[in-house]
Amino acid sequence: MSANGKPVTQLYYARQGVITDAMRRVAEREGLEPDVVRQEVARGRLVIPANVNHLAMRLDPIGIGLAASIKINANIGNSAVSSDIEQELEKLRLAVRFGADAAMDLSTGGDIDAIRAAIISDSTVPIGTVPIYEAVTLIDRVEDLTADDLLAMIEHQAQQGVDFMTIHAGVLLEHMPLASKRVIGIVSRGGSILAQWMLYHHKQNPLYERFDDICDIFRRYDVTFSLGDGLRPGCLADASDEAQFAELRTLGELTHRARASDCQVIVEGPGHVPLDQIEMNVKLQQEVCDEAPFYVLGPLVTDIAPGYDHITSAIGATVAGYAGASFLCYVTPKEHLGLPDLDDVREGVIAYKIAAHAADVARKHPGARARDDELSRARYDFDWEKQFALSLDPETARRMHDESLAPDIFKQAEFCSMCGPKFCAMQISRHLGEETARQVQAEQEKLAKKHAE
């Protein structure tokens, strides 16, 4: 709460009928009326992850929800064996340059606190974290973790300006027997840590038991809940199983509890899911969680493509976005293999910009196809510079075009190296169009002359 004791969350203000500066900015970016944004926030269908302390820095608010364009998140952060602050800042800047709408700092080693502070200070996009990661680094054994440790870390990160946090409060002790039936068990880092703690102590998830206290912290800083799917499926064989849906029902309960405390909520989703099950998963989440924005990792639609999982997951992300997911967490080529470098970040962001845009076009989001149509016209006009400027990755598009033509040709060529000057279908079509126009003009003149006689 603020100094005068009132909540400061966007949800609180929206319910009071107040249009905040953040809501106006989201409306401007989305081409919506400000009161439409307010109504969607009040309903819980749209969130504006904007910690009051980050708003006081460089944050440019975004809206995540069904009324908005689909957003993408880029995961960054170091590991215990690799990376540093400057490299993570470079990843952040690269991700934002190529279109990431948000980023999560998932650092698990090194000076995590300093890395996060630097990222928040540098970032114009919302920043998310998983606070249990850092909490675990401060103790010798997972079993030594306490609820107070977790809440202290959550509050510390909220004070720093984190805009949304993954809170794995839906993984319950009674879900453990269900997860034990799986092919590869629990693949969520946060979920596995809490499972280890619960089974050792034979006690309930402390994040679930202290959920109201977490709401109090979030309400003071306007941190958005990203209700974590600690039991998300990590392979196709485990998709849509009892464990996943048991947790989802708990996340539905927690969604209502968080909103009752004026806290904004998004809900995380799978994972690895066969293509034919994705729509069902999205529709079920929207029903169980009262249309809270759905934040999906992929889903990956096959398990057999290590090194190419930015592609396997972008396929699933497109289907999920079309079905109603509002927030897509990118997957890079290094998924399952190692810590992403700058090239991996760029490829992951581009893959997910494609997925989000394709889903926006399919959902007929206002104005979504305008850029496609403009690029198509530039292509037909052989306006290469405009094509490059309108593409998601202008540098790559330019390089691929220029590298196969002589320098004195590629700037003005009305063809590419695939078809050459004699076999370009669009060049032929243009000539056919010009000839047809001449014939029509001649016929009209002939008719006009005959009519005059």
DAVENFEN-V878999 format. One record per backbone hydrogen bond with DSSP energy under -0.5 kcal/mol. NH is the residue of the N-H (numbers start at 0). CO is the residue of the C=O. E is the energy in kcal/mol with one decimal. If there is no record, write none. Layout:
[[NH | CO | E] [NH | CO | E]]
This chain:
[[1 | 5 | -3.0] [4 | 1 | -2.1] [7 | 218 | -1.3] [11 | 261 | -0.5] [12 | 8 | -2.1] [13 | 9 | -2.5] [14 | 10 | -2.2] [15 | 11 | -1.3] [16 | 13 | -1.4] [17 | 12 | -2.6] [19 | 17 | -0.7] [23 | 19 | -2.1] [24 | 20 | -2.3] [25 | 21 | -2.3] [26 | 22 | -2.5] [27 | 23 | -2.3] [28 | 24 | -2.3] [29 | 25 | -2.3] [30 | 26 | -1.3] [31 | 26 | -2.1] [35 | 32 | -0.9] [36 | 32 | -1.7] [37 | 33 | -2.3] [38 | 34 | -2.5] [39 | 35 | -2.4] [40 | 36 | -2.5] [41 | 37 | -2.7] [42 | 38 | -2.0] [43 | 39 | -1.0] [43 | 40 | -0.7] [44 | 39 | -1.5] [45 | 39 | -1.4] [46 | 63 | -2.5] [49 | 47 | -1.0] [49 | 221 | -0.5] [51 | 220 | -2.3] [54 | 50 | -2.7] [55 | 51 | -1.0] [56 | 53 | -1.7] [58 | 53 | -1.5] [59 | 123 | -3.1] [60 | 58 | -0.6] [63 | 46 | -2.4] [65 | 44 | -0.9] [67 | 64 | -1.4] [70 | 325 | -2.2] [72 | 327 | -2.7] [73 | 101 | -2.0] [74 | 72 | -0.5] [75 | 103 | -3.1] [78 | 81 | -2.0] [87 | 83 | -2.2] [88 | 84 | -2.6] [89 | 85 | -2.1] [90 | 86 | -2.0] [91 | 87 | -2.4] [92 | 88 | -2.6] [93 | 89 | -2.3] [94 | 90 | -2.8] [95 | 91 | -2.5] [96 | 92 | -2.3] [97 | 93 | -1.9] [98 | 95 | -1.2] [99 | 94 | -2.9] [100 | 71 | -1.8] [101 | 71 | -1.1] [102 | 125 | -2.2] [103 | 73 | -1.9] [104 | 127 | -2.7] [105 | 75 | -2.7] [105 | 103 | -0.9] [107 | 77 | -1.7] [111 | 109 | -1.8] [114 | 110 | -2.3] [115 | 111 | -2.6] [116 | 112 | -2.2] [117 | 113 | -2.2] [118 | 114 | -2.4] [119 | 115 | -2.7] [120 | 116 | -2.2] [121 | 117 | -1.8] [122 | 118 | -1.4] [125 | 100 | -0.7] [127 | 102 | -2.4] [128 | 163 | -1.5] [129 | 104 | -0.5] [132 | 129 | -2.3] [133 | 129 | -0.5] [134 | 130 | -2.0] [135 | 131 | -2.0] [136 | 132 | -1.0] [137 | 133 | -0.7] [137 | 134 | -0.9] [138 | 135 | -1.3] [143 | 140 | -1.6] [144 | 141 | -1.9] [149 | 145 | -1.9] [150 | 146 | -2.5] [151 | 147 | -2.4] [152 | 148 | -2.0] [153 | 149 | -2.5] [154 | 150 | -2.5] [155 | 151 | -2.3] [156 | 152 | -2.5] [157 | 153 | -2.1] [158 | 154 | -2.5] [159 | 155 | -1.6] [160 | 156 | -1.0] [160 | 157 | -0.7] [161 | 156 | -2.0] [162 | 126 | -2.2] [163 | 126 | -1.5] [164 | 223 | -1.8] [165 | 128 | -2.9] [166 | 164 | -0.7] [166 | 225 | -1.6] [167 | 165 | -0.6] [168 | 166 | -1.9] [170 | 167 | -0.6] [171 | 169 | -0.8] [174 | 171 | -1.6] [175 | 172 | -1.4] [177 | 174 | -0.5] [178 | 174 | -1.9] [179 | 175 | -1.6] [180 | 177 | -1.2] [181 | 178 | -1.6] [186 | 184 | -0.6] [186 | 231 | -0.6] [187 | 229 | -0.6] [191 | 187 | -2.7] [192 | 188 | -2.2] [193 | 189 | -2.1] [194 | 190 | -2.2] [195 | 191 | -2.4] [196 | 192 | -2.1] [197 | 193 | -2.8] [198 | 194 | -2.5] [199 | 195 | -1.7] [200 | 196 | -2.3] [201 | 197 | -2.1] [202 | 197 | -0.9] [207 | 204 | -0.6] [208 | 204 | -2.3] [209 | 205 | -2.0] [210 | 207 | -1.3] [213 | 209 | -1.8] [214 | 210 | -2.3] [215 | 211 | -1.7] [216 | 212 | -1.6] [217 | 213 | -2.8] [218 | 214 | -2.6] [219 | 215 | -1.1] [219 | 216 | -0.6] [220 | 216 | -1.1] [221 | 217 | -1.9] [222 | 217 | -1.5] [223 | 162 | -2.9] [224 | 263 | -2.7] [225 | 164 | -2.6] [226 | 224 | -0.5] [226 | 265 | -2.5] [227 | 166 | -1.5] [227 | 225 | -0.6] [229 | 227 | -1.1] [231 | 228 | -1.8] [237 | 234 | -1.2] [238 | 235 | -1.3] [240 | 237 | -0.9] [244 | 240 | -2.0] [245 | 241 | -2.1] [246 | 242 | -2.1] [247 | 243 | -2.0] [248 | 244 | -1.9] [249 | 245 | -1.4] [250 | 246 | -2.4] [251 | 247 | -1.9] [252 | 248 | -1.7] [253 | 249 | -2.4] [254 | 250 | -2.1] [255 | 251 | -1.6] [256 | 252 | -1.9] [257 | 253 | -2.7] [258 | 254 | -2.3] [259 | 255 | -2.0] [260 | 256 | -0.7] [260 | 257 | -0.9] [261 | 258 | -2.2] [262 | 257 | -2.4] [265 | 224 | -2.7] [266 | 292 | -2.6] [267 | 226 | -2.5] [268 | 294 | -2.5] [270 | 232 | -0.5] [271 | 232 | -1.5] [272 | 270 | -0.5] [272 | 299 | -2.0] [276 | 273 | -2.1] [277 | 273 | -0.6] [277 | 274 | -1.1] [278 | 274 | -0.5] [280 | 276 | -2.0] [281 | 277 | -2.4] [282 | 278 | -2.7] [283 | 279 | -2.4] [284 | 280 | -2.1] [285 | 281 | -2.5] [286 | 282 | -1.8] [287 | 283 | -3.0] [288 | 284 | -2.8] [289 | 286 | -0.9] [290 | 285 | -2.6] [291 | 288 | -1.5] [292 | 43 | -0.5] [292 | 264 | -0.6] [294 | 266 | -3.3] [295 | 293 | -0.6] [295 | 326 | -2.3] [296 | 268 | -1.0] [297 | 295 | -1.0] [297 | 328 | -0.9] [298 | 270 | -0.6] [298 | 296 | -0.7] [299 | 270 | -2.6] [300 | 311 | -1.1] [306 | 332 | -0.6] [307 | 304 | -2.7] [310 | 307 | -1.8] [311 | 307 | -1.7] [312 | 308 | -1.8] [313 | 309 | -1.0] [314 | 310 | -1.9] [315 | 311 | -1.2] [316 | 312 | -2.8] [317 | 313 | -2.1] [318 | 314 | -1.7] [319 | 315 | -2.7] [320 | 316 | -2.8] [321 | 317 | -2.3] [322 | 318 | -1.9] [323 | 319 | -1.1] [323 | 320 | -0.6] [324 | 319 | -2.7] [325 | 293 | -1.5] [326 | 293 | -1.9] [327 | 70 | -2.8] [328 | 295 | -3.2] [328 | 326 | -0.5] [329 | 72 | -2.9] [329 | 327 | -0.6] [334 | 331 | -1.8] [336 | 333 | -3.1] [337 | 333 | -2.0] [344 | 340 | -2.3] [345 | 341 | -2.4] [346 | 342 | -2.4] [347 | 343 | -2.7] [348 | 344 | -2.6] [349 | 345 | -2.5] [350 | 346 | -2.3] [351 | 347 | -1.9] [352 | 348 | -2.4] [353 | 349 | -2.2] [354 | 350 | -1.9] [355 | 351 | -2.8] [356 | 352 | -2.4] [357 | 353 | -2.8] [358 | 354 | -2.1] [359 | 355 | -2.4] [360 | 356 | -2.6] [361 | 357 | -2.2] [362 | 358 | -2.4] [363 | 360 | -1.3] [364 | 359 | -2.6] [367 | 364 | -2.6] [369 | 366 | -1.1] [372 | 368 | -2.3] [373 | 369 | -2.2] [374 | 370 | -2.4] [375 | 371 | -2.3] [376 | 372 | -2.0] [377 | 373 | -2.0] [378 | 374 | -2.4] [379 | 375 | -2.2] [380 | 376 | -1.7] [381 | 378 | -1.1] [382 | 377 | -2.9] [383 | 381 | -1.4] [386 | 382 | -2.1] [387 | 383 | -2.7] [388 | 384 | -2.3] [389 | 385 | -2.0] [390 | 386 | -0.9] [390 | 387 | -0.8] [393 | 390 | -0.5] [396 | 392 | -2.2] [397 | 393 | -2.7] [398 | 394 | -2.4] [399 | 395 | -2.6] [400 | 396 | -1.8] [401 | 397 | -2.9] [402 | 398 | -2.3] [403 | 400 | -0.7] [404 | 401 | -1.5] [408 | 405 | -2.3] [409 | 405 | -2.1] [410 | 406 | -0.5] [411 | 408 | -0.9] [412 | 408 | -1.4] [419 | 415 | -2.5] [422 | 418 | -0.8] [424 | 422 | -0.7] [427 | 423 | -2.4] [428 | 424 | -2.7] [429 | 425 | -2.4] [430 | 426 | -2.2] [431 | 427 | -2.7] [432 | 428 | -2.7] [433 | 429 | -2.5] [434 | 430 | -2.7] [435 | 431 | -2.8] [436 | 432 | -2.3] [437 | 433 | -2.1] [438 | 434 | -2.4] [439 | 435 | -2.6] [440 | 436 | -2.5] [441 | 437 | -2.6] [442 | 438 | -2.4] [443 | 439 | -2.4] [444 | 440 | -2.3] [445 | 441 | -2.3] [446 | 442 | -2.3] [447 | 443 | -2.3] [448 | 444 | -2.5] [449 | 445 | -2.2] [450 | 446 | -2.3] [451 | 447 | -2.1] [452 | 448 | -1.6]]
